[in-house]
Amino acid sequence: MLNYAVTFLVIALVAAALGFGGLAGTAASIAKVLFILFLVLFVASLFRGSKSR
């Protein structure tokens, strides 16, 4: 999932450099949502792992 977030971030940076503002904004928004989702799932897995020990 983190890989997808980084991929969309790179797409956003390339699109912004080439002047495609709408595409860059969309790709950056997708990257942000995926990164937040990754963080939530990571924290949840940390809590589940600590409770099972």
C-alpha positions in Angstrom: 0.0 0.0 0.0 2.9 2.3 0.8 4.2 1.5 -2.7 1.0 2.8 -4.3 1.2 6.0 -2.3 4.7 6.6 -3.4 3.8 5.8 -7.0 0.9 8.3 -7.0 3.2 10.9 -5.4 5.7 10.5 -8.2 3.0 10.8 -10.8 1.8 14.0 -9.1 5.3 15.5 -9.1 5.8 14.6 -12.8 2.4 15.9 -13.8 3.0 19.2 -11.8 6.4 19.6 -13.5 4.8 19.2 -16.9 2.0 21.6 -16.1 -0.9 19.3 -15.7 -2.3 20.9 -12.6 -5.6 19.0 -12.4 -3.9 15.6 -12.8 -1.3 16.5 -10.3 -3.9 17.5 -7.7 -5.8 14.3 -8.2 -2.7 12.1 -7.9 -1.6 14.0 -4.8 -5.0 13.5 -3.2 -4.9 9.8 -3.9 -1.4 9.5 -2.6 -2.4 11.4 0.6 -5.4 9.1 1.2 -3.4 5.9 0.6 -0.6 7.1 3.0 -3.1 7.9 5.7 -4.8 4.5 5.2 -1.3 2.9 5.4 -0.6 4.7 8.7 -4.0 3.7 10.2 -3.5 0.0 9.3 0.1 0.1 10.5 -0.9 1.5 13.9 -3.7 -1.1 14.1 -1.3 -3.9 13.4 1.0 -2.6 16.1 -1.8 -2.7 18.7 -3.0 -6.2 17.6 0.6 -7.5 17.8 1.2 -6.1 21.3 -2.1 -7.6 22.6 -1.4 -11.1 21.4 1.9 -11.4 23.3 
